[in-house]
Structures are given as structure tokens and as C-alpha cells.
Amino acid sequence: VEESDLVDALEERALTVANKFKSMEIAIVLWALARLGRRPFAPTQAHIHDQTPALGEAAAIEEGIDVFAAEKEKQYSAAEQEKERDGIGRADELECRTTALVAALSVRACVERDSFNPQDISNTLWAIATMGFSVDSTKRAHVPTKRLLRALTARALTPHVMQRFKSQPISNTLWALASMRRTPEKRLVAALTARAQEEMNSFNPEDISLIFWAFATWGIEADAQLVSALMARARDVAGDFRSLAISNTLWAVATMRLTPDRQFVAALTARTLQVQGDFKEDELSRTLWAFQELGFKKKKVDTSAQIDEKSAQSDENSGQ
């Protein structure tokens, strides 16, 4: 049995039992789909939009799972007809099933939202963003995902849940929301910002870069205390930065037109030199652009002083 066939079979089974999944299972399945490179089928957006039940009673939401199962069957039939008529490959069939499964799990997550913990929330949002969903109506957004975002936002803002957010869920949640170009809810950003400052000593370079990147992508001003704390933490863990984190961090700082302190700049530039051989093309372009925007200049050489020194040495040698 090939790996792809195994994954296909498990995805099919997951769709069949989607209405029984609990919060952690929902988050793990979505995370796995994203890591496996599964992507939704964009053309189903309008059709799903028309058939999505209004959010309300849990029973009504549960009925939505059957709607998406029916949609899957219709898409399968359409895909089979297309393949017979035009020779379209198996990829369309996979996208149809993935779309139906993500939609069904989004609906199910709304039912189970009160059992989601910070890790479940961040994993789910990360997966949805990684698979290419967006709240931008011109992209792959659909109603279940939009409602899922609202449900998880409300859950995250529950005081006892927010208090349990640690460094990775904080950074992944902010990154996911920014990746989906979602205009951040001020209360959620404020709460995550406060938690970030409380958890700052556990932040690693990736966490730092993701938070900087999120605020730069939104184009909103980050809290001054958060920026100061992130820069201080970046100095402390500069030796662990990799090329991607360096490029994203510097790009974000330059994009937000922040004024970094000398220690921050010195630490990241020194680390850049240490890992310069690891930089990919896009990382190089972002980093060089950031250096230019931040006013980094090549140190000028005082040639006149060097010439005078050489002349003095020459005179001294000739006199010997």
C-alpha cells in the first residue's frame, strides 16, 4: 500500500466520523493535513457558502456536517465526469475531499469550542492558515472557517484559557491570524500581547520573529513595551537565530519603521555573519532590504589618514 493511498483512506474515514471528533482530535487532524500538504478545492467556495447553515443551536451546526458530506459526493461525481470527459487527474478528487473534511471539522470545532485549550486553538489556526484559507473573500475563505475563527477567538479570550497561553501558542496564533489577513480583534491582540510579556523569558527566536512578522503584516503599531521586550529577548538568544528568523525579524522591524537599539542590531548582525551561508534567496533579499531601510551603511575608510601613515612609514624607512 502506497503512503498516498493510506492517507487518502484515512482522510475518507475522518470525513465519515467528523461529527464525533473532540477538540484535540480536530486540531491534530487539521495540523496533519497541513503538514501533509493537503490543500482545499477553491471552486467549492460559492457552493459551500450557499449551503452553510446559520450558526445557532448545536444541532443545526451538526446538520452542516451532512451538508458537506453531500457536497463531497457531488464533487466526486463532478470530478469523475470531468476525468472521463477531459482526462482531469486525481488531484481534483483529493482537493474535493480535503475541502469537505476541513469544512466538516470547522463546523464540528464550533460545537466543541468550549473544550479547546491554547495548544488546540493555535494548532487549528496554524493549520487553517497553512492550508491557504483566508478571510479575504477573493481567496479560499468560506463561511465555516470564518465562524471557526470567531468561535476560537471567543474561546481564547476566556480568562482562564488566555492565562494558559505559552510562548509557542501565542506566536503561532498571531502568525496564523496575520497570514489569513484577518484584521485582529483589539481585545485578542491586547490579551496575547500581555501574555507575551509575561512569558517573554521562554520565547525562542522563531517566536520572536513570528510576532514581529504578524504586526508588520497587519500594518498596525505594536505595543512599545512588547517591542522593547522582544528586542531585549532577541539579544539574549541571538546565538540561536537561524537565517529565516533573522530575515523575518529584520524585515518586520524595518517595515514597521522601528528604531532598534544598538545592542539588538549588533547581536543580529553578528549572528547574520555566522550563518550567512544558510541564507536562501528570499531571506537574502529581505535582509538586505531591511539593512538598507534601517540605514545600515558601509563603514567609510579614511584613505587620507592611511596615505599619511604610509608616507610617514616610507620616510622613516628611507632614513634608516
Helices and strands as residue ranges (DSSP letters): H 3-16, G 18-20, H 23-35, G 42-44, H 45-51, H 58-86, H 91-112, G 113-115, H 118-130, H 143-156, H 159-162, H 167-179, H 186-198, G 200-202, H 205-218, H 224-236, G 238-240, H 243-255, H 262-274, G 276-278, H 281-293, H 303-318
